[in-house]
Structure formats: C-alpha cells, structure tokens
C-alpha cells in the first residue's frame, strides 16, 4: 500500500512487482483449479474402469476349472 502512495522510482518498481506477483498468483490459482478438475475426472474414469475389470475377473474366477489336489506341481522346490 505504501508503494502506491510514495512517488519515488523505487516505490514505483516495488508497486509494479507486487502487481505482477498478484496476477501470477491468480493465474496459478486458475491453473490449479483446472488441474484439480482434470484429476477428479481422471479418477472417476479409472474408478469405473477398475470396477469393470474386477467384476470381469470375479466372473472368470467363478468359471475357472478346479484343479486336482494330487496334481504334479511345477516350479521351484522349497527345502523344508
């Protein structure tokens, strides 16, 4: 406020710098809110997609064949 009242060259430069900072802060605020909207839309889309994927995985799991308990197992053998 004082830089707006004073008439020295330094006060004018300070006043200009303050105005530039406020306009930059306003643009950051607008950019942040638009990014927030984009992120929330992205979250909604991925939540819907994951819901569909997990529902389909559950349905596949229900249709999976039941393996015999005495089948020959594959893979590495543990030392017990």
N, C-alpha and C positions, 0 to 999 in steps of 0.2 A: 504494500500500500504506500509505503514511504517513497519507493522508487517512482511511483506515478506522480507524486506531488513535487518531488525535487526536480530541478531543471538542469542538473549537471550532465555532462556527457556519460559519465559512469552510471548515473541513475537511469538514463535512457537505455543504455545497453543492458542493465540488470532487468529493467521492465520488459524489454524485448525477449530476453532469455526466459523470463518467467512465463510470458505468454506462449512461447514456443513449447516449453515443457508442459503446460496445461493442455495445449492442443495435441501433443504427442500422447499424453496420458489418456485423453479422451479417445484417440484412435486405438490405443491398446485396449481400452475397455470395450469398444465396439468389436474389435477383432477377437477378444477373449469370449465375448458372449456368442459370437457366431461360431467359434470353435466349440464352445460348450454345446450348442445346439447340434452341430455335426456329430460330436461324440455321442450324444444321447441317441440320435437317430441310428448311428452305427451299432450301439449297444442293443437297441431294440431289434434291429435286423439280425444280429448274431444270436440273440436270445431265441428268436423264432426259429432260426436255422438249427441251433443246437437242440431245441425241443424236438424238431422233426427227426434229426439224426438219432437221438437217443430213443425216440419211440420206435424207429425202424430197427435199431439194434436190439431193443427188447423183443420185438416181434420175431426177429431172426433167432434170438436165443431160445425162444419157445419152440421153434421148429428144428433146432439143432438135434442131430442124432445122439442118442445116449450111447456112450462108449462102454464096452465090456470091462468089468473090473479086473480081469486077469489078462489083459492085453499086453503085448510086448511094448514096453515103453522105449522111447527114443531120447537121445540127449546124453549129457554127461552124467556119470555115476558119482554119487557122493560117497565119501569114506566114513561110514558110521560104524 
